Amino acid sequence: MDPHLLRTFVAVLDHRSFSAAASALGYTQSAVSQHIAALETDLGTRLVERRPVAPTPAGARLMEHAPALLLRLDAARADLARLRHTRSTRLTLACSPAALTPAVAQALAQLRAIVSSLDLEVRVRRREAVLGDVLTGRADAGLVDGVAAPSDPLPLPDLGPTTTLAAAEETLAVLFPHGHPLARRDSVRLPDLTQAQWIDAPDTAVPLDRLRTVCRTDGFRPRVRHRGTDLHGLGALAAAGHGLAALPRPLAAALGGAVVPVAEPRLVHRTELVHPAHPSGPARQLVELLRAG
């Protein structure tokens, strides 16, 4: 299966248009049509309905595999490229919004003291984008956050030849508006809040589908949907009474509103550093600093 043809196939279905896919890939529309036809010939089945553009049943099945296959190919290319660039003073760190903890910030300060000419770039990204950036070499390391049982790793997808390191574990809390009846509690149980009004903020707070999984319920339905990486906007919505949000306790306290720790189930907010199996330069030094801390 030619990866160039597979990449074109994904672009066509992502854009639901041959012409838009051609524009995104820098091809002619005729070339895109030829790529799809060649892939269909190779696999012996029709993959894309032309009018309107949509996957056939076989195309839908292939789309379940294609993004992961392409990502692993990009990861292999990036891993080989790192062999040619072992000496560097540049560090690109991708992180999800809630993952840049005080411990990580302190480690970065220590790294700057060690590498005086360090060229540091920090990118705030969605969790899935952080992992993709590390795998494809667009970032030297990444920080992702989520909830897990104490000392358990985050439930991350298969990341190939990469390594994770726990960077921080913090108390999980719920952010309430100050006037909420539960705002003065010492702690709350998440199962008692399944029917409360929530903000669906998968890029910043704990995703509601994760809360449904750990509480084994179909509750936690959103009143408001918040998209993007703006933590302060999320805090403003919660403080104004638009819904609840689950966040690490120190971060929630900085956003306004009332912060109440979660007592049950036993969960922590965990931050993990994701890096290539063989990091080099400043990325390796950051790993060592976080491990020592």
Secondary structure as the mmCIF struct_conf table of DSSP 4:
data_model
#
loop_
_struct_conf.conf_type_id
_struct_conf.id
_struct_conf.beg_label_comp_id
_struct_conf.beg_label_asym_id
_struct_conf.beg_label_seq_id
_struct_conf.end_label_comp_id
_struct_conf.end_label_asym_id
_struct_conf.end_label_seq_id
HELX_RH_AL_P HELX_RH_AL_P1 PRO A 3 HIS A 15
TURN_TY1_P TURN_TY1_P1 ARG A 16 ARG A 16
HELX_RH_AL_P HELX_RH_AL_P2 PHE A 18 LEU A 25
TURN_TY1_P TURN_TY1_P2 GLY A 26 GLY A 26
HELX_RH_AL_P HELX_RH_AL_P3 GLN A 29 LEU A 43
TURN_TY1_P TURN_TY1_P3 GLY A 44 GLY A 44
BEND BEND1 THR A 45 THR A 45
STRN STRN1 VAL A 48 GLU A 49
TURN_TY1_P TURN_TY1_P4 ARG A 50 VAL A 53
STRN STRN2 ALA A 54 PRO A 55
HELX_RH_AL_P HELX_RH_AL_P4 PRO A 57 ARG A 82
TURN_TY1_P TURN_TY1_P5 LEU A 83 ARG A 84
BEND BEND2 THR A 89 THR A 89
STRN STRN3 ARG A 90 CYS A 95
TURN_TY1_P TURN_TY1_P6 PRO A 97 ALA A 99
HELX_RH_AL_P HELX_RH_AL_P5 PRO A 102 ILE A 114
BEND BEND3 VAL A 115 VAL A 115
TURN_TY1_P TURN_TY1_P7 SER A 116 SER A 117
STRN STRN4 ASP A 119 VAL A 124
HELX_RH_AL_P HELX_RH_AL_P6 ARG A 127 LEU A 135
TURN_TY1_P TURN_TY1_P8 THR A 136 GLY A 137
BEND BEND4 ARG A 138 ASP A 140
STRN STRN5 ALA A 141 ALA A 148
BEND BEND5 ALA A 149 ALA A 149
TURN_TY1_P TURN_TY1_P9 PRO A 150 SER A 151
HELX_LH_PP_P HELX_LH_PP_P1 ASP A 152 LEU A 154
HELX_LH_PP_P HELX_LH_PP_P2 LEU A 156 ASP A 158
BEND BEND6 GLY A 160 PRO A 161
STRN STRN6 THR A 162 PHE A 176
TURN_TY1_P TURN_TY1_P10 HIS A 178 GLY A 179
BEND BEND7 HIS A 180 HIS A 180
TURN_TY1_P TURN_TY1_P11 PRO A 181 ARG A 184
BEND BEND8 ASP A 186 ASP A 186
STRN STRN7 VAL A 188 ARG A 189
HELX_RH_3T_P HELX_RH_3T_P1 LEU A 190 LEU A 193
TURN_TY1_P TURN_TY1_P12 THR A 194 GLN A 195
BEND BEND9 ALA A 196 ALA A 196
STRN STRN8 TRP A 198 ASP A 200
TURN_TY1_P TURN_TY1_P13 PRO A 202 THR A 204
BEND BEND10 ALA A 205 ALA A 205
HELX_RH_AL_P HELX_RH_AL_P7 LEU A 208 CYS A 215
TURN_TY1_P TURN_TY1_P14 ARG A 216 ARG A 216
BEND BEND11 THR A 217 ASP A 218
STRN STRN9 PRO A 222 ARG A 225
BEND BEND12 GLY A 228 THR A 229
HELX_RH_AL_P HELX_RH_AL_P8 LEU A 231 ALA A 239
TURN_TY1_P TURN_TY1_P15 ALA A 240 GLY A 241
BEND BEND13 HIS A 242 HIS A 242
STRN STRN10 LEU A 244 LEU A 244
STRN STRN11 ALA A 245 PRO A 248
HELX_RH_AL_P HELX_RH_AL_P9 ARG A 249 ALA A 254
TURN_TY1_P TURN_TY1_P16 LEU A 255 LEU A 255
BEND BEND14 GLY A 256 GLY A 257
STRN STRN12 ALA A 258 GLU A 264
BEND BEND15 PRO A 265 PRO A 265
STRN STRN13 VAL A 268 PRO A 276
BEND BEND16 ALA A 277 HIS A 278
TURN_TY1_P TURN_TY1_P17 GLY A 281 GLY A 281
HELX_RH_AL_P HELX_RH_AL_P10 PRO A 282 ALA A 292
#
